[in-house]
Amino acid sequence: MGRLTDVLVRQAQPQDKVQCLWDGGGLYLEITPTGAKGWRFKYSYRGRERRMSLGPYPVVSLREARKRRDEMRALLARGQDPLTVRKAQQANQTPFQQIAREWFEKQQGRWAAGHAQVVWRRLERDILPWLGERPIAAIESPELLAVLRKVEQRGAIETAHRELGICAQIWRYALATGRATRDITYDLQGALTPVRQRHFPAVTDPQRLGAILRLIWAYPGGPVVATALKLGPYLFVRPGELRQMKWSEIDWDAREWRFTLSKTHQPHVVPLANQVMDLLQELQPITGAGQYVFPSGRGGNRPMSDGAVLAALRTLGIPNDVMTGHSWRATARTLLDEVLGWRPDIIEHQLGHHVRDALGRAYNRTTFLPERHQMMQQWADYLDSLRLA
């Protein structure tokens, strides 16, 4: 039976120092010299004395304080530390948007700026308005599915899948930091509308490829776009990387182009075949005074627009479902393997993909560099043989 009464608690007056009015079972009322009153619980866990707040008086009445004390004593009877349990409960009240922001800030340093913008824009547009204020531990899978269904309903099926993937990473981060108890995104596997697989078009028939190369070499436009068109099949880098090529990145003596991959932010080396060196030397007197190998036609210190090569391909009568600036990567991957017989790991490394050895270690940018020099020269010679056939 408790020792305190409602009247005693209400009429208790502050003194010159903190006073404690004990009720029983570890519960007491703490009164500060300023007159503030608060309920406290004293207990012992694994031989150590601990104290915790049970709330301020009169917000928490004597009856409610006793109820909270009994709940804490029940935890102790089950071998649990009440303070640890409370901290976990408070952590589980962390809003989804706070976890998302923490995760994003830790990840964006290893992403290209454009990719980081896309990730946050997707969260800001489609996820945070609905779930941002909700405690992440309180969100259930049907609730997340309902949010992703809104994305599907506007026809953005692939975006919905990508946003589910983003959420999965956020939930795993919340688990790792102790603010979620499980990954609810696992429940949604197979719940979204399947994505209709789309691949960049790639011409892998040698005869047809030769015809496209002849069209490209006959492009009637200016030398900047014409050179970019010709270098695309030789180098098979991502279109954005090609158009942002800088003269300072070219090592003329080593016959290499060294730059940072746009997708992974990792350093990369592209060996330059004789044909590529010739094309660059022809263009250097025209654009060599500037920063970019392919500067914008509108002036200023900017690279060529991302639509310039596509527009040139359309001008040549090559439709979008036959060839794009990105298509050369798939073409090279296929023909270097199936026709020229190069090992897939060397090809993948030249494509800038993550490649690991038998021990799981990632190769660095110079791995197989002599072989890649040989491969890139053989590839350029092969393309020329198709074009001139």
N, C-alpha and C positions, 0 to 999 in steps of 0.2 A: 504494500500500500504506500502511495506517495505521501510525502510529508507536507507538500505545499498545497495551498488552496487558491482559488481564483482571487479572493479578497486580498490575501497576503501578497500575491504577485502584483496585483494592481496597485496596492498602497505602498509597496516597497520604495524607499527613497534612496537617492545616490549618496555616497559618502566620499571622503577625501581620496580613497583608493578603490580599486576594483573589488567588488564583493561577490561572493558566490552563494546562492541559496540552493541548497541541495534538495532534490525531490526523492531520489532513490533509483537504483539500477543504473547508476552512471549519469543520470540526467540532472542538470542544474541550470539555474537562471543566473546569467552573468550581468551585473549592473556596473556600468562605467561611471566615473566621476561626473561625466556630462549628462547622465541620466538615461543613456541608451541601454535598453534591455534586450538580451538575446539568449536563446536556448543553446546549450552546449551538451555534448555527450562525451563522457570520459570512459575509455575502455582500454583493455590490454590485448595486444595481438602478437603472438609468438614471443612473449616475454617483454614486449616494448609497450610503454604507455603512449596512448594516442588520444587526441581530442578532435572533435569535429563540430561544426555549427549545424544546428537543426532549424535555424530560422529566427527572425526577430520577433519580439513581443511588442505590440499585441497582434501583429499580422498572424502569427502562429500562437494559438491559444495553449493553455496548459494541457487541455485534453489532446490536442493535435500533437503537441510536443511529446507526450507520453506514447502516442501511437507511433511516431517516428522512431523514438527510442526503442520500442519493442521490435520494429522492423530491423533496426540495426543489430539488436541482440540476436534476432533470428538468423541474420547473415553470419554472425560470429559462431552460432551453434552449428552452422553448415561448414565452418572452416574458412569463411571468406572474410576479407578485410573490408569493413564498410567504407573506408576512405578510398580504397582502390576501386571498389564497385561504383562509388559516386563519380569518380573521375572518368571512368569508362562511360558512364551514362551521360555525363556532360559532354564528353568528346563526341558521342553519337548524335548530339544535337547540332553539330557543325553543319551549316547550310551547304547545299550542293555547290553553289557558286563559289564559295570560299575554297573548297577542295579543288574545283575545276581551275580556278585561278592559280593556286599553288602548283598544281600539276603542269599547267601550261608554262608558267615561268621557269620551271625546272627543265622543261623539254625544249623550249624555243631556241636555246643557244646552239643546239645541234641541227637545227632545221634551216633551210633557206628562208629568207625573209618572206617571200611570196607564199610559201607553204604555211608558215606560221600565221600569216594573215588569214588564209583560207580556213584554217582550223578554228581560230578564235571567232571568225565571222559566222561559221556554222553553229558554234555554241551560242553565240550572242543572238542569232536570228531564230534558231529552231528549238533550242533546249532550255536555255536559261529563263526565258520569259515564263515557262510553265513549271520548271523544277528548281529554279535558282534559289528561292527562299526556303525550300523544303529541306529539313534535316536529311542528310544523305542516308543515314541508317533507317529512316522511316519510309523511304521510297521503295515501293514494291514493283516487281517486274511488269504487272499489267499497267501500272501508271506510266512507266517509261515507254511501253509498247504503244499506249494511246498517243503519246507525244510524237513518236516516230511515224505513226499512222497518218498524222497531219502532214508530214513531209511526203509520204507516199501519195496522199490524195491530190497533191498538186503535180503528180507525175514524176517526181524526183526519186525514183526507186533506188538508183545507185547512191545518191546522196544519203538516203535513209540508212543504207548499209554502212556507208562510211561513218556516219554519225553514231551508229551503234558501236562501231569499232573504237571511236574516240571515247565514248562513254565507258566502254570496257576498260580502257586504260585508266580512266579516272577512278573507276571502282577498285581496280587493283591497287592504285596508289592509296586510296582510302583504307583498304585492308592493311596495306603495309604500314600505314601510320596510325593504326588502331582506331579509326573512326568509322569503320563499317564492319559488319560481322560476316558478310558474305557478298559474293559478286552476283548481283541479280541479272546481269547481262547474259550470264550463262543460260538462264531460263529461256532466253529469246532466240536461241539458235533454231533456225528453221521457221521462225514466226513471221518474218518479213517476206514480202513478195520477192521471188527469185529475180536476180538481175539477169537480164538478157545479155549474154556475153558478147562484147564487142572488142574487136582487135584492130589495131592499126593495119590498114591494107599494106600488103607487101608483095612485090612481084618477085617470084623465085624461079620463074621459067627463063632460062638463059636467053632464048631468042627474043622473048618479049622485053626482057630487061635491056638487051642491046638496042632495041628500037626506042625505048624511053631515053636511054643515054644519048642517042643520036639527036633526039628532039631537044634535049637539054643543051647539048653543045651547039645547037643551031639557034639558041635564044637570041632574039634581036635587040634586047634591051641594053641598058648601060652596063659598064664593066663591074660595078660593085655587086649588083644582084646576079649578074652572069657568073661571076667567080664564086659567089655563095652557092649557087645552084650546082656548080661543078664540084665544089669541095664536099657537098653533102654526101654523095655516095662514097667518096674516098675515105672520109673521116668517120662517118656514121655516129656522130655525137648527137645529143639532143638539140633540137632547133634553137632553143634559147641560148645554149652554150656556144653554138656556132656564130650566131649573130652578135654575141657579146665578146667575141674573140678580140684580144688586145695585142698590139704589136709587141708590147713589153713581155708578153707571155711566151713568145717564140724564141727558142734557143737555136740560132742558125747553125752553130757549130755542131751541136748534138743532134740536130735535125729532129727536134721535139717541140711539141706544144704542151706547156705545163700550166694547168689552171685548177680551179676548185670546182668540183662537181656541183651543179645547181640542186640536185635532189638530196644528196647525202652530206654536202658540205665537206667532202673529203678531197685531198689533193689527188690529182690524176695526171697521167702522162699519155699523150697521143704521139706515137712515132710518125714522122712525116715522110711519105714516099717521095721519090724523085718528082712525080707528077704534081704533088702538092707543093713542093718547094718551088717548082717552076711557076705555078699559078700565083703563089704569094709574091714572088719576085716581080712578076708582071704587074701586080696590083700595088706594090709598095710605092712607086713614084706617084700614084694617084691619091692614096689615102694615108701614106706612111707618116705624114707630118702630124696626124691626129692620134688620138688614143686608140680608137677602134679600127680594126681591119675593115669592118663593114659599117661605116657611119651612116646616120640617118640622112636621107635625101633632103630633109627639111632644115638642115643646118643644126648648129649647136653641138655641144659635146655629148651626143647621144648615139646609141647603136641603131642599126637598121631596125625598122618595126618588125614585129613578129608575124605580120601578114604579108611581108614583101615576097618571101619565097613561095608561099601558097598562091599568091596572086600571079606570080610568074609561071607556076605550074599550070594554073587555069588558063593563062594566056597561050600556053603551048598546047592546050587541048587535052591535058592530062587531068581527068576528073578526080574528085576527092576520094571516091571509093576505089581508086586504082593506086594513087600515090600521094603521100603527104611528106612534109619535111621530116617527120618522125619515122617514116616507113623504112628508111635505109637501115635502121638498126635491126629490124626483123629480117630484112633481106640479107644483110651481112651475116647475122647469126646463123641463118639456115645454110647459105651457100658456102661459108667458110668451113662448116662442119661437113655437109653432105657432098660437096663438090671438091673442095680443096683439101679436105681431110684434116683440118686442124683440131686439136683437142678442145673439148667444150670448156674446160676450166680456163684455158688461155683466152678463148673468145670472150667468155663472160667477164674476165678481168678487164679486157680491153673495152668492153661495154660499160665499165664502171660499176658493175654489180658486185654485191658482197660475195666473195669467194673464200672458202676456208679449206685448209689442208686437212690431212687425215687426223691430226690432233686437235682440230677445231679452231686453229689459229687463223686469223684473217691475214691474207697476203697484203703486203704493203704495195705502194704504187709502182715500185720498180721491179716487182716480181716478174720473172720471165721477160724482162725488157728486151734482151737481145732477140729472143724468139718473136716477140711482138713486132720488133722492127722488121724482121724477115716476113712475118705474116702480113703486115700492112703494105709492104712493097709487093708481095705476091698478089694481094687483093687488088691493088691499083692496076697491076699488069693484067690481071684477069678481067677487070672491068673494061680496060682499054681493048682487050682482045674481043670482047663482045661488041663494043661500040664500033670497032673497025672491021668487023666481019662482013 
